[in-house]
Amino acid sequence: MSFTLIVCTFMRPKSLLDLLVSVKVQSLYPNEILIIDGSTNEETKKILEKNEFKNLQYFKVSEENRGLTKQRNFGISKTNSSSEIICFLDDDTVLEVNYFEEILDAFKTDASIVGVGGVAINENRWIQKSPHLSYSAKCFFELDGYVYPEGTRNIARNWLGLQSNLGPNRMPEFSNGRTTGFPLNGKIYEVDLLIGMSFSFKKSVCDTIKFATYFEGYGLYEDADYSIRAQQFGKNVITTKAQLTHFHHESGRPNKYKYGKMVSRNGWYVWRLKYPNPSFKARLKWNAIVLLLIIIRFSNIFTTPNRREALTESCGRVVGWLSILFNKPKQNKI
């Protein structure tokens, strides 16, 4: 299968180089690599001029095409017509050697699969279940012989009856699903949502639907939006064999107030995209979870050293939540 790698980058030349070095040693190498650079300096261009990579094309975009979703759409427009799969990776990831081979193998397992995601091994907290231990359902989530230790927010949701009864990366009617990922057991799992750090789609999907420009700049939940819309063409899956490391580089991220607003407003956006007319019970649950997460984030003022970040993000979440009453986000459903 002919495939293209698109990496959208912004002011992260060293991180991008680390990713490309890991691409260079892949068991399957991309037929083309498109680097879409929104940086405001020339450092990324300079580092690519000093390091040669086969099949790589570099594009420096102007301000009108800057931002994650715009850069992804720009990259799609530059993709070779012979490409069958388009792989998207964050510029602060590093791949295991068989990453692309496993992504393509997942597509081959079922013709109805249109989207495939990988897993970040450095973020994986699953442990194999011990037959000698008991695990509280309020504190652990179990799947296929593995357990995942729940964090504070999920323990609270479990006790309050606000937890999803669906598997990870599935979206219940009240939107807030499990974000535990999957155990590294070699299996493929069908999901609703793929994660933007590592997802790939059939080119026929990318030629039909574009990334929504509603998600400007950092674009929180733009990956959820695209995953939901891709499902009109087939299945999304995550293959636990396609593995990488995600470093979450801090540069290019919004301040915590703006991030908090995005959590509330963009969260509402993707919820109503999948469930335009949720039941009254689902509406109550969605709002209850928003309030619960605001309270937990606000409590971090007293429990973490980053008090200012906790306060500003909490304020952003509240403002974003209340703003929905007067100015609802408008969805792009195509």
C-alpha positions in Angstrom: 0.0 0.0 0.0 1.4 3.4 -1.0 1.3 5.8 2.0 2.1 9.4 2.9 3.3 10.8 6.2 2.1 14.3 7.0 3.8 16.1 10.0 2.5 19.5 10.9 5.0 21.4 13.0 5.4 24.7 14.8 8.7 25.9 16.4 9.9 22.4 17.3 12.9 21.7 15.0 14.7 19.4 17.5 11.6 17.3 18.2 10.8 17.0 14.5 14.4 15.8 13.8 14.0 13.1 16.5 10.8 11.9 14.9 12.3 11.8 11.4 15.3 9.9 12.6 12.9 7.2 13.9 11.1 7.3 10.6 14.4 6.7 8.8 14.8 3.2 10.4 11.3 2.0 9.9 10.6 -1.5 8.5 8.3 0.2 6.0 9.3 3.7 4.8 6.7 6.3 3.6 6.4 6.8 -0.1 6.4 10.5 0.7 6.9 12.6 3.8 5.3 16.1 3.8 6.5 18.5 6.5 4.1 21.4 6.9 5.8 24.1 8.8 3.9 26.9 10.5 7.0 28.3 12.3 7.6 32.0 12.4 11.4 31.5 12.0 13.7 29.5 9.7 15.1 27.0 12.3 13.0 24.0 11.1 14.0 24.7 7.5 17.7 24.9 8.4 17.7 21.7 10.4 16.1 19.8 7.5 18.7 21.3 5.0 21.4 19.8 7.3 19.8 16.4 7.5 18.6 14.5 4.4 15.6 12.2 4.4 14.4 10.2 1.5 11.0 11.2 -0.2 10.7 14.3 2.0 9.1 17.5 0.8 9.1 20.7 3.0 6.4 23.4 2.9 6.6 26.6 4.8 3.0 28.0 5.1 1.9 31.6 5.5 -0.1 32.9 8.3 -3.4 32.2 6.5 -2.6 28.4 6.6 -1.0 28.3 10.0 -2.7 26.2 12.8 -3.0 22.4 13.1 -6.2 21.9 11.2 -5.3 24.3 8.4 -1.8 22.8 8.0 -3.3 19.3 7.9 -5.7 20.3 5.1 -2.8 22.0 3.3 -0.8 18.7 3.6 -3.7 16.7 2.2 -3.9 19.0 -0.8 -0.2 18.3 -1.6 -0.4 14.5 -1.2 0.4 12.4 -4.3 -2.7 11.1 -6.0 -1.3 7.5 -5.9 -1.2 7.4 -2.1 -3.8 5.1 -0.5 -3.2 5.9 3.2 -2.3 9.2 4.9 -0.6 9.0 8.2 -0.6 11.9 10.6 1.9 12.2 13.5 2.6 14.9 16.1 6.0 16.5 15.7 6.9 15.5 19.3 6.6 11.7 18.9 9.2 9.0 18.2 8.3 5.7 16.6 9.1 2.1 17.3 10.7 0.5 14.3 7.7 -1.3 12.9 5.1 1.4 13.5 4.1 2.0 9.8 4.1 -1.8 9.1 1.6 -2.4 11.9 -0.6 0.5 10.8 -0.9 -0.8 7.3 -1.4 -4.4 8.5 -4.4 -3.1 10.6 -6.0 -1.6 7.5 -5.6 -4.9 5.7 -7.5 -6.9 8.3 -10.8 -5.5 7.3 -11.8 -3.5 4.2 -14.4 -1.5 6.2 -11.6 0.1 8.4 -11.0 3.7 7.4 -9.0 5.0 10.3 -6.2 3.4 12.4 -4.5 4.8 15.5 -1.4 3.7 17.5 -0.6 3.8 21.2 1.9 5.8 23.2 3.9 3.3 25.2 5.3 5.9 27.6 1.8 6.9 28.7 0.5 3.3 29.1 -0.4 2.5 32.7 -2.0 -0.9 32.1 -0.7 -3.8 34.2 -1.4 -7.5 33.9 -4.0 -8.7 36.3 -2.7 -10.9 39.2 -4.8 -13.9 40.2 -3.8 -13.3 43.8 -5.1 -9.8 44.1 -8.6 -8.3 44.1 -9.3 -5.0 42.3 -11.9 -2.6 43.4 -14.2 -1.7 40.5 -14.3 1.9 41.8 -10.5 2.2 41.6 -9.5 -0.1 38.7 -10.8 -0.7 35.1 -10.4 -4.2 33.8 -10.0 -5.3 30.2 -8.8 -8.6 28.7 -6.9 -9.7 31.7 -5.3 -6.3 32.4 -6.2 -3.6 34.9 -5.8 0.2 34.7 -5.5 2.2 38.0 -8.1 5.0 37.8 -7.1 8.6 38.4 -9.0 11.0 40.8 -11.5 12.2 38.3 -12.5 8.7 37.2 -12.7 7.4 40.8 -15.1 10.3 41.5 -17.1 9.6 38.4 -17.3 5.9 39.4 -18.7 6.8 42.8 -21.1 9.3 41.5 -22.5 7.1 38.7 -21.1 9.3 36.0 -18.8 6.8 34.4 -19.2 5.4 30.8 -20.2 1.8 30.5 -18.4 1.6 27.1 -14.8 0.7 26.4 -11.9 3.1 26.0 -12.1 5.7 23.2 -15.9 5.1 22.8 -18.3 8.1 23.2 -21.4 7.5 25.3 -24.5 9.6 24.9 -23.2 12.0 27.5 -19.9 12.3 25.6 -17.3 11.8 28.4 -15.9 8.4 27.7 -12.9 6.5 29.0 -9.5 7.8 28.0 -7.4 5.0 29.5 -6.1 3.7 26.1 -5.5 0.0 25.8 -3.2 -2.7 27.2 -0.2 -3.6 25.1 -1.6 -7.0 24.2 -1.2 -7.0 20.4 -5.0 -6.7 19.8 -7.0 -4.4 17.5 -9.9 -2.5 19.1 -12.8 -0.8 17.3 -13.2 2.8 18.7 -15.1 6.0 18.0 -12.2 8.3 18.7 -8.6 8.3 17.5 -5.9 10.4 19.0 -4.3 13.1 16.8 -0.7 12.3 17.9 -1.0 9.1 15.9 -3.8 8.5 13.4 -4.0 7.4 9.8 -6.9 7.5 7.3 -7.7 6.2 3.9 -6.9 8.9 1.4 -10.4 8.6 0.0 -11.7 9.8 3.4 -9.2 12.7 3.5 -10.2 13.7 0.0 -13.9 13.9 1.0 -13.8 15.5 4.5 -11.4 18.1 5.7 -10.3 19.0 9.2 -12.7 21.6 10.7 -11.3 25.1 10.7 -13.5 25.8 13.8 -10.5 24.3 15.7 -8.1 27.1 15.2 -4.5 27.2 16.4 -3.8 24.5 18.9 -7.1 22.8 18.0 -8.1 20.8 21.1 -10.4 17.9 20.2 -10.0 18.4 16.4 -9.0 14.7 16.3 -12.2 13.7 17.9 -14.2 15.8 15.5 -12.5 14.2 12.5 -12.7 10.7 13.9 -16.5 11.0 14.4 -17.0 12.4 10.8 -14.8 9.6 9.4 -17.1 7.0 10.8 -19.7 7.7 8.1 -17.3 5.9 5.7 -16.4 2.9 8.0 -14.7 1.8 11.2 -12.0 3.4 13.3 -9.6 1.1 15.2 -6.6 1.3 17.4 -3.9 -1.3 17.0 -1.8 -1.9 20.1 1.0 -3.2 17.9 1.7 0.3 16.4 3.7 1.9 19.2 5.4 5.2 19.7 6.6 7.6 22.4 4.8 11.0 22.9 6.8 13.7 24.6 4.1 16.4 24.9 6.5 19.3 24.1 5.3 22.4 25.8 6.1 24.9 23.1 3.1 26.0 20.9 0.5 25.2 23.5 -2.1 27.8 24.6 -2.1 29.4 28.0 -4.1 27.6 30.6 -7.1 30.0 30.5 -7.6 29.5 26.8 -7.0 25.8 27.2 -9.7 25.7 29.9 -12.2 27.4 27.6 -11.4 25.0 24.8 -12.0 22.0 27.1 -15.6 23.2 27.7 -16.5 24.7 24.4 -14.8 22.2 22.1 -16.0 19.3 24.3 -19.6 20.5 23.8 -18.8 20.8 20.0 -17.8 17.2 19.5 -20.5 15.9 21.9 -23.3 17.5 19.8 -21.6 16.5 16.6 -22.1 12.8 17.5 -25.3 13.3 19.5 -27.2 16.3 18.1 -30.3 15.6 20.3 -29.1 13.9 23.5 -31.7 12.8 26.1 -32.4 14.9 29.2 -30.5 12.4 31.3 -27.4 12.7 29.0 -27.6 16.5 29.2 -27.6 16.3 33.0 -24.7 13.9 33.0 -22.6 16.0 30.6 -23.1 19.2 32.7 -22.5 17.3 36.0 -19.2 16.0 34.7 -18.2 19.5 33.5 -18.9 20.8 37.0 -17.1 17.9 38.7 -14.0 18.4 36.6 -14.0 22.1 37.3 -14.1 21.4 41.1 -11.3 18.8 40.8 -9.1 21.2 38.7 -9.8 24.0 41.1 -8.8 21.8 44.0 -5.3 21.5 42.4 -4.7 25.0 43.6 -4.2 23.5 47.0 -2.7 20.1 46.0 -0.1 20.9 43.4 2.8 23.5 43.1 1.3 24.9 39.8 -1.3 26.9 41.6 -1.6 29.7 39.0 -2.1 27.2 36.1 -4.8 25.4 38.1 -6.6 28.7 38.9 -6.5 30.1 35.3 -7.5 26.8 33.7 -10.4 26.5 36.2 -11.6 30.0 35.3 -11.3 29.2 31.6 -13.4 26.1 32.0 -16.1 28.0 33.9 -16.2 30.9 31.3 -16.3 28.4 28.4 -19.1 26.4 30.1 -21.3 29.5 30.7 -20.6 30.9 27.3 -22.3 28.0 25.7 -25.6 29.3 27.1 -25.3 32.4 24.9 -23.1 31.5 22.1 -23.2 27.8 21.1 -20.4 26.5 18.8 -21.6 25.8 15.2 -20.7 22.4 13.9 -19.2 21.5 10.5 -20.9 18.1 9.9 -19.4 17.3 6.5 
